Amino acid sequence: MTPDLEIDLKGLNCPLPILRTKKALAAMESGKLLLVWATDPGTPTDFAQFCQQTGHQLLENTQVDGQFRFLIKRK
């Protein structure tokens, strides 16, 4: 799947990754894909809860060389 938008949030700590992701998703149309890169160790849990609470779909949650990769589908 090719993301429609990619944001690099590496080096940012909670709550900034969630806040910047929320802002990016708000500017996107329904069904579009957002790819997020982060390094905060709490982001896997934060993103899972965020998507569950907001209705966005977390399609991918992987770790690559100490970096977290999230693919989110906008509701």
Biopython code that builds the backbone (N, CA, C, O; Angstrom):
import numpy as np
from Bio.PDB.StructureBuilder import StructureBuilder

atoms = [
    (1, "MET", "N", (0.829, -1.177, 0.000)),
    (1, "MET", "CA", (0.000, 0.000, 0.000)),
    (1, "MET", "C", (0.880, 1.249, 0.000)),
    (1, "MET", "O", (1.845, 1.346, 0.758)),
    (2, "THR", "N", (0.540, 2.171, -0.836)),
    (2, "THR", "CA", (1.278, 3.427, -0.927)),
    (2, "THR", "C", (0.564, 4.502, -0.115)),
    (2, "THR", "O", (-0.608, 4.793, -0.352)),
    (3, "PRO", "N", (1.282, 5.092, 0.850)),
    (3, "PRO", "CA", (0.641, 6.130, 1.663)),
    (3, "PRO", "C", (0.401, 7.405, 0.856)),
    (3, "PRO", "O", (1.143, 7.723, -0.073)),
    (4, "ASP", "N", (-0.643, 8.115, 1.231)),
    (4, "ASP", "CA", (-0.951, 9.399, 0.602)),
    (4, "ASP", "C", (-0.131, 10.528, 1.220)),
    (4, "ASP", "O", (0.118, 11.552, 0.586)),
    (5, "LEU", "N", (0.284, 10.320, 2.473)),
    (5, "LEU", "CA", (1.079, 11.311, 3.191)),
    (5, "LEU", "C", (1.989, 10.572, 4.158)),
    (5, "LEU", "O", (1.594, 9.565, 4.746)),
    (6, "GLU", "N", (3.213, 11.076, 4.324)),
    (6, "GLU", "CA", (4.165, 10.491, 5.270)),
    (6, "GLU", "C", (4.684, 11.600, 6.170)),
    (6, "GLU", "O", (5.059, 12.674, 5.699)),
    (7, "ILE", "N", (4.701, 11.327, 7.482)),
    (7, "ILE", "CA", (5.247, 12.307, 8.425)),
    (7, "ILE", "C", (6.320, 11.650, 9.282)),
    (7, "ILE", "O", (6.191, 10.496, 9.691)),
    (8, "ASP", "N", (7.369, 12.397, 9.542)),
    (8, "ASP", "CA", (8.505, 11.927, 10.324)),
    (8, "ASP", "C", (8.444, 12.584, 11.697)),
    (8, "ASP", "O", (8.667, 13.787, 11.832)),
    (9, "LEU", "N", (8.140, 11.784, 12.709)),
    (9, "LEU", "CA", (8.026, 12.297, 14.076)),
    (9, "LEU", "C", (9.121, 11.729, 14.977)),
    (9, "LEU", "O", (8.990, 11.723, 16.201)),
    (10, "LYS", "N", (10.195, 11.254, 14.360)),
    (10, "LYS", "CA", (11.307, 10.695, 15.128)),
    (10, "LYS", "C", (11.911, 11.776, 16.019)),
    (10, "LYS", "O", (12.081, 12.921, 15.598)),
    (11, "GLY", "N", (12.230, 11.402, 17.241)),
    (11, "GLY", "CA", (12.825, 12.328, 18.193)),
    (11, "GLY", "C", (11.814, 13.084, 19.047)),
    (11, "GLY", "O", (12.190, 13.745, 20.015)),
    (12, "LEU", "N", (10.534, 12.989, 18.693)),
    (12, "LEU", "CA", (9.499, 13.664, 19.484)),
    (12, "LEU", "C", (8.948, 12.715, 20.541)),
    (12, "LEU", "O", (8.807, 11.516, 20.301)),
    (13, "ASN", "N", (8.643, 13.255, 21.691)),
    (13, "ASN", "CA", (8.089, 12.461, 22.782)),
    (13, "ASN", "C", (6.628, 12.808, 23.015)),
    (13, "ASN", "O", (6.134, 13.845, 22.574)),
    (14, "CYS", "N", (5.954, 11.913, 23.720)),
    (14, "CYS", "CA", (4.541, 12.047, 24.049)),
    (14, "CYS", "C", (4.298, 13.411, 24.698)),
    (14, "CYS", "O", (5.064, 13.812, 25.574)),
    (15, "PRO", "N", (3.289, 14.105, 24.304)),
    (15, "PRO", "CA", (2.164, 13.742, 23.438)),
    (15, "PRO", "C", (2.315, 14.200, 21.981)),
    (15, "PRO", "O", (1.379, 14.059, 21.195)),
    (16, "LEU", "N", (3.476, 14.744, 21.614)),
    (16, "LEU", "CA", (3.620, 15.333, 20.281)),
    (16, "LEU", "C", (3.348, 14.372, 19.112)),
    (16, "LEU", "O", (2.706, 14.791, 18.148)),
    (17, "PRO", "N", (3.799, 13.110, 19.143)),
    (17, "PRO", "CA", (3.480, 12.240, 18.004)),
    (17, "PRO", "C", (1.977, 12.090, 17.757)),
    (17, "PRO", "O", (1.530, 12.111, 16.611)),
    (18, "ILE", "N", (1.212, 11.942, 18.814)),
    (18, "ILE", "CA", (-0.242, 11.798, 18.654)),
    (18, "ILE", "C", (-0.855, 13.117, 18.176)),
    (18, "ILE", "O", (-1.707, 13.116, 17.288)),
    (19, "LEU", "N", (-0.433, 14.226, 18.752)),
    (19, "LEU", "CA", (-0.990, 15.522, 18.363)),
    (19, "LEU", "C", (-0.709, 15.840, 16.901)),
    (19, "LEU", "O", (-1.596, 16.316, 16.192)),
    (20, "ARG", "N", (0.505, 15.584, 16.443)),
    (20, "ARG", "CA", (0.850, 15.869, 15.045)),
    (20, "ARG", "C", (0.155, 14.894, 14.094)),
    (20, "ARG", "O", (-0.204, 15.262, 12.975)),
    (21, "THR", "N", (-0.031, 13.658, 14.538)),
    (21, "THR", "CA", (-0.758, 12.683, 13.721)),
    (21, "THR", "C", (-2.216, 13.099, 13.594)),
    (21, "THR", "O", (-2.794, 13.037, 12.509)),
    (22, "LYS", "N", (-2.806, 13.519, 14.697)),
    (22, "LYS", "CA", (-4.204, 13.967, 14.689)),
    (22, "LYS", "C", (-4.382, 15.135, 13.732)),
    (22, "LYS", "O", (-5.360, 15.179, 12.985)),
    (23, "LYS", "N", (-3.452, 16.078, 13.745)),
    (23, "LYS", "CA", (-3.509, 17.244, 12.865)),
    (23, "LYS", "C", (-3.382, 16.819, 11.395)),
    (23, "LYS", "O", (-4.109, 17.320, 10.537)),
    (24, "ALA", "N", (-2.468, 15.905, 11.114)),
    (24, "ALA", "CA", (-2.282, 15.435, 9.736)),
    (24, "ALA", "C", (-3.528, 14.716, 9.234)),
    (24, "ALA", "O", (-3.952, 14.929, 8.098)),
    (25, "LEU", "N", (-4.116, 13.869, 10.072)),
    (25, "LEU", "CA", (-5.324, 13.133, 9.681)),
    (25, "LEU", "C", (-6.499, 14.079, 9.443)),
    (25, "LEU", "O", (-7.314, 13.839, 8.551)),
    (26, "ALA", "N", (-6.592, 15.132, 10.217)),
    (26, "ALA", "CA", (-7.691, 16.087, 10.072)),
    (26, "ALA", "C", (-7.662, 16.773, 8.708)),
    (26, "ALA", "O", (-8.701, 17.184, 8.192)),
    (27, "ALA", "N", (-6.475, 16.894, 8.131)),
    (27, "ALA", "CA", (-6.335, 17.561, 6.834)),
    (27, "ALA", "C", (-6.517, 16.598, 5.654)),
    (27, "ALA", "O", (-6.481, 17.014, 4.496)),
    (28, "MET", "N", (-6.712, 15.318, 5.955)),
    (28, "MET", "CA", (-6.828, 14.305, 4.904)),
    (28, "MET", "C", (-8.282, 13.923, 4.664)),
    (28, "MET", "O", (-9.139, 14.103, 5.529)),
    (29, "GLU", "N", (-8.543, 13.393, 3.475)),
    (29, "GLU", "CA", (-9.880, 12.902, 3.146)),
    (29, "GLU", "C", (-10.067, 11.493, 3.694)),
    (29, "GLU", "O", (-9.094, 10.777, 3.928)),
    (30, "SER", "N", (-11.297, 11.108, 3.893)),
    (30, "SER", "CA", (-11.637, 9.774, 4.382)),
    (30, "SER", "C", (-11.077, 8.708, 3.442)),
    (30, "SER", "O", (-11.153, 8.836, 2.220)),
    (31, "GLY", "N", (-10.512, 7.653, 4.036)),
    (31, "GLY", "CA", (-9.975, 6.540, 3.261)),
    (31, "GLY", "C", (-8.525, 6.696, 2.847)),
    (31, "GLY", "O", (-7.929, 5.747, 2.339)),
    (32, "LYS", "N", (-7.940, 7.876, 3.052)),
    (32, "LYS", "CA", (-6.540, 8.107, 2.685)),
    (32, "LYS", "C", (-5.616, 7.461, 3.716)),
    (32, "LYS", "O", (-6.009, 7.233, 4.860)),
    (33, "LEU", "N", (-4.380, 7.168, 3.294)),
    (33, "LEU", "CA", (-3.409, 6.480, 4.140)),
    (33, "LEU", "C", (-2.321, 7.431, 4.612)),
    (33, "LEU", "O", (-1.771, 8.204, 3.827)),
    (34, "LEU", "N", (-2.017, 7.364, 5.898)),
    (34, "LEU", "CA", (-0.968, 8.168, 6.518)),
    (34, "LEU", "C", (0.107, 7.237, 7.058)),
    (34, "LEU", "O", (-0.186, 6.310, 7.812)),
    (35, "LEU", "N", (1.359, 7.490, 6.667)),
    (35, "LEU", "CA", (2.491, 6.728, 7.185)),
    (35, "LEU", "C", (3.213, 7.601, 8.205)),
    (35, "LEU", "O", (3.583, 8.737, 7.909)),
    (36, "VAL", "N", (3.408, 7.069, 9.396)),
    (36, "VAL", "CA", (4.039, 7.817, 10.484)),
    (36, "VAL", "C", (5.283, 7.063, 10.961)),
    (36, "VAL", "O", (5.243, 5.855, 11.194)),
    (37, "TRP", "N", (6.383, 7.799, 11.099)),
    (37, "TRP", "CA", (7.608, 7.264, 11.692)),
    (37, "TRP", "C", (7.812, 7.931, 13.047)),
    (37, "TRP", "O", (7.692, 9.151, 13.162)),
    (38, "ALA", "N", (8.123, 7.135, 14.080)),
    (38, "ALA", "CA", (8.332, 7.678, 15.427)),
    (38, "ALA", "C", (9.389, 6.855, 16.152)),
    (38, "ALA", "O", (9.677, 5.723, 15.764)),
    (39, "THR", "N", (9.962, 7.424, 17.200)),
    (39, "THR", "CA", (10.963, 6.719, 17.996)),
    (39, "THR", "C", (10.582, 6.603, 19.473)),
    (39, "THR", "O", (11.215, 5.844, 20.207)),
    (40, "ASP", "N", (9.577, 7.329, 19.918)),
    (40, "ASP", "CA", (9.154, 7.269, 21.318)),
    (40, "ASP", "C", (8.679, 5.845, 21.632)),
    (40, "ASP", "O", (7.774, 5.347, 20.962)),
    (41, "PRO", "N", (9.266, 5.181, 22.631)),
    (41, "PRO", "CA", (8.889, 3.796, 22.936)),
    (41, "PRO", "C", (7.429, 3.612, 23.336)),
    (41, "PRO", "O", (6.923, 2.490, 23.303)),
    (42, "GLY", "N", (6.749, 4.681, 23.711)),
    (42, "GLY", "CA", (5.338, 4.579, 24.088)),
    (42, "GLY", "C", (4.379, 4.668, 22.917)),
    (42, "GLY", "O", (3.179, 4.449, 23.085)),
    (43, "THR", "N", (4.889, 4.986, 21.726)),
    (43, "THR", "CA", (3.986, 5.210, 20.605)),
    (43, "THR", "C", (3.194, 3.986, 20.154)),
    (43, "THR", "O", (2.050, 4.159, 19.734)),
    (44, "PRO", "N", (3.718, 2.763, 20.210)),
    (44, "PRO", "CA", (2.867, 1.641, 19.784)),
    (44, "PRO", "C", (1.564, 1.554, 20.579)),
    (44, "PRO", "O", (0.496, 1.348, 20.002)),
    (45, "THR", "N", (1.650, 1.709, 21.880)),
    (45, "THR", "CA", (0.456, 1.683, 22.721)),
    (45, "THR", "C", (-0.407, 2.914, 22.473)),
    (45, "THR", "O", (-1.630, 2.816, 22.366)),
    (46, "ASP", "N", (0.239, 4.074, 22.382)),
    (46, "ASP", "CA", (-0.490, 5.330, 22.166)),
    (46, "ASP", "C", (-1.267, 5.305, 20.855)),
    (46, "ASP", "O", (-2.432, 5.701, 20.817)),
    (47, "PHE", "N", (-0.632, 4.843, 19.784)),
    (47, "PHE", "CA", (-1.290, 4.835, 18.478)),
    (47, "PHE", "C", (-2.424, 3.818, 18.429)),
    (47, "PHE", "O", (-3.457, 4.076, 17.811)),
    (48, "ALA", "N", (-2.246, 2.674, 19.068)),
    (48, "ALA", "CA", (-3.316, 1.673, 19.112)),
    (48, "ALA", "C", (-4.542, 2.241, 19.823)),
    (48, "ALA", "O", (-5.666, 2.086, 19.344)),
    (49, "GLN", "N", (-4.331, 2.894, 20.961)),
    (49, "GLN", "CA", (-5.440, 3.490, 21.715)),
    (49, "GLN", "C", (-6.060, 4.653, 20.953)),
    (49, "GLN", "O", (-7.283, 4.795, 20.923)),
    (50, "PHE", "N", (-5.226, 5.482, 20.339)),
    (50, "PHE", "CA", (-5.719, 6.621, 19.571)),
    (50, "PHE", "C", (-6.645, 6.161, 18.444)),
    (50, "PHE", "O", (-7.728, 6.715, 18.257)),
    (51, "CYS", "N", (-6.214, 5.155, 17.701)),
    (51, "CYS", "CA", (-7.032, 4.666, 16.584)),
    (51, "CYS", "C", (-8.318, 4.013, 17.077)),
    (51, "CYS", "O", (-9.373, 4.172, 16.462)),
    (52, "GLN", "N", (-8.234, 3.290, 18.171)),
    (52, "GLN", "CA", (-9.429, 2.655, 18.726)),
    (52, "GLN", "C", (-10.446, 3.718, 19.166)),
    (52, "GLN", "O", (-11.648, 3.558, 18.953)),
    (53, "GLN", "N", (-9.964, 4.783, 19.770)),
    (53, "GLN", "CA", (-10.852, 5.827, 20.284)),
    (53, "GLN", "C", (-11.424, 6.725, 19.189)),
    (53, "GLN", "O", (-12.535, 7.237, 19.324)),
    (54, "THR", "N", (-10.667, 6.918, 18.101)),
    (54, "THR", "CA", (-11.089, 7.865, 17.067)),
    (54, "THR", "C", (-11.752, 7.208, 15.861)),
    (54, "THR", "O", (-12.391, 7.887, 15.057)),
    (55, "GLY", "N", (-11.604, 5.892, 15.732)),
    (55, "GLY", "CA", (-12.216, 5.198, 14.604)),
    (55, "GLY", "C", (-11.333, 5.082, 13.381)),
    (55, "GLY", "O", (-11.745, 4.499, 12.377)),
    (56, "HIS", "N", (-10.123, 5.626, 13.442)),
    (56, "HIS", "CA", (-9.180, 5.431, 12.343)),
    (56, "HIS", "C", (-8.679, 3.994, 12.412)),
    (56, "HIS", "O", (-8.723, 3.364, 13.468)),
    (57, "GLN", "N", (-8.201, 3.478, 11.280)),
    (57, "GLN", "CA", (-7.779, 2.087, 11.220)),
    (57, "GLN", "C", (-6.257, 1.995, 11.232)),
    (57, "GLN", "O", (-5.597, 2.538, 10.346)),
    (58, "LEU", "N", (-5.696, 1.312, 12.229)),
    (58, "LEU", "CA", (-4.257, 1.089, 12.298)),
    (58, "LEU", "C", (-3.950, -0.167, 11.489)),
    (58, "LEU", "O", (-4.173, -1.286, 11.952)),
    (59, "LEU", "N", (-3.440, 0.028, 10.282)),
    (59, "LEU", "CA", (-3.205, -1.081, 9.366)),
    (59, "LEU", "C", (-1.857, -1.753, 9.595)),
    (59, "LEU", "O", (-1.693, -2.943, 9.325)),
    (60, "GLU", "N", (-0.902, -0.987, 10.090)),
    (60, "GLU", "CA", (0.437, -1.524, 10.296)),
    (60, "GLU", "C", (1.067, -0.885, 11.517)),
    (60, "GLU", "O", (0.953, 0.322, 11.732)),
    (61, "ASN", "N", (1.732, -1.706, 12.312)),
    (61, "ASN", "CA", (2.438, -1.255, 13.504)),
    (61, "ASN", "C", (3.690, -2.109, 13.594)),
    (61, "ASN", "O", (3.657, -3.195, 14.173)),
    (62, "THR", "N", (4.798, -1.633, 13.027)),
    (62, "THR", "CA", (6.028, -2.420, 13.001)),
    (62, "THR", "C", (7.188, -1.607, 13.555)),
    (62, "THR", "O", (7.131, -0.382, 13.658)),
    (63, "GLN", "N", (8.244, -2.335, 13.909)),
    (63, "GLN", "CA", (9.454, -1.696, 14.401)),
    (63, "GLN", "C", (10.593, -2.054, 13.454)),
    (63, "GLN", "O", (10.806, -3.225, 13.140)),
    (64, "VAL", "N", (11.330, -1.028, 12.998)),
    (64, "VAL", "CA", (12.434, -1.213, 12.072)),
    (64, "VAL", "C", (13.643, -0.462, 12.620)),
    (64, "VAL", "O", (13.643, 0.769, 12.648)),
    (65, "ASP", "N", (14.671, -1.184, 13.056)),
    (65, "ASP", "CA", (15.901, -0.570, 13.564)),
    (65, "ASP", "C", (15.646, 0.500, 14.628)),
    (65, "ASP", "O", (16.207, 1.593, 14.559)),
    (66, "GLY", "N", (14.799, 0.183, 15.611)),
    (66, "GLY", "CA", (14.528, 1.105, 16.703)),
    (66, "GLY", "C", (13.546, 2.215, 16.359)),
    (66, "GLY", "O", (13.284, 3.096, 17.178)),
    (67, "GLN", "N", (13.010, 2.171, 15.162)),
    (67, "GLN", "CA", (12.015, 3.162, 14.746)),
    (67, "GLN", "C", (10.678, 2.459, 14.559)),
    (67, "GLN", "O", (10.619, 1.317, 14.105)),
    (68, "PHE", "N", (9.622, 3.150, 14.911)),
    (68, "PHE", "CA", (8.283, 2.590, 14.774)),
    (68, "PHE", "C", (7.644, 3.140, 13.510)),
    (68, "PHE", "O", (7.760, 4.324, 13.193)),
    (69, "ARG", "N", (6.964, 2.247, 12.797)),
    (69, "ARG", "CA", (6.285, 2.606, 11.541)),
    (69, "ARG", "C", (4.811, 2.281, 11.716)),
    (69, "ARG", "O", (4.440, 1.152, 12.040)),
    (70, "PHE", "N", (3.976, 3.293, 11.497)),
    (70, "PHE", "CA", (2.534, 3.129, 11.621)),
    (70, "PHE", "C", (1.875, 3.522, 10.309)),
    (70, "PHE", "O", (2.170, 4.577, 9.748)),
    (71, "LEU", "N", (0.988, 2.674, 9.826)),
    (71, "LEU", "CA", (0.192, 3.002, 8.648)),
    (71, "LEU", "C", (-1.257, 3.114, 9.117)),
    (71, "LEU", "O", (-1.834, 2.146, 9.612)),
    (72, "ILE", "N", (-1.827, 4.282, 8.959)),
    (72, "ILE", "CA", (-3.161, 4.576, 9.468)),
    (72, "ILE", "C", (-4.073, 4.965, 8.321)),
    (72, "ILE", "O", (-3.715, 5.788, 7.478)),
    (73, "LYS", "N", (-5.257, 4.364, 8.298)),
    (73, "LYS", "CA", (-6.270, 4.715, 7.304)),
    (73, "LYS", "C", (-7.268, 5.655, 7.957)),
    (73, "LYS", "O", (-7.851, 5.345, 8.996)),
    (74, "ARG", "N", (-7.454, 6.805, 7.332)),
    (74, "ARG", "CA", (-8.364, 7.824, 7.865)),
    (74, "ARG", "C", (-9.801, 7.336, 7.770)),
    (74, "ARG", "O", (-10.218, 6.803, 6.742)),
    (75, "LYS", "N", (-10.554, 7.522, 8.848)),
    (75, "LYS", "CA", (-11.960, 7.086, 8.854)),
    (75, "LYS", "C", (-12.820, 7.934, 7.941)),
    (75, "LYS", "O", (-14.024, 7.699, 7.832)),
]
sb = StructureBuilder()
sb.init_structure("model")
sb.init_model(0)
sb.init_chain("A")
sb.init_seg("    ")
for serial, (resi, resn, name, xyz) in enumerate(atoms, 1):
    if name == "N":
        sb.init_residue(resn, " ", resi, " ")
    sb.init_atom(name, np.array(xyz, "f"), 0.0, 1.0, " ", f" {name:<3s}", serial, name[0])
structure = sb.get_structure()
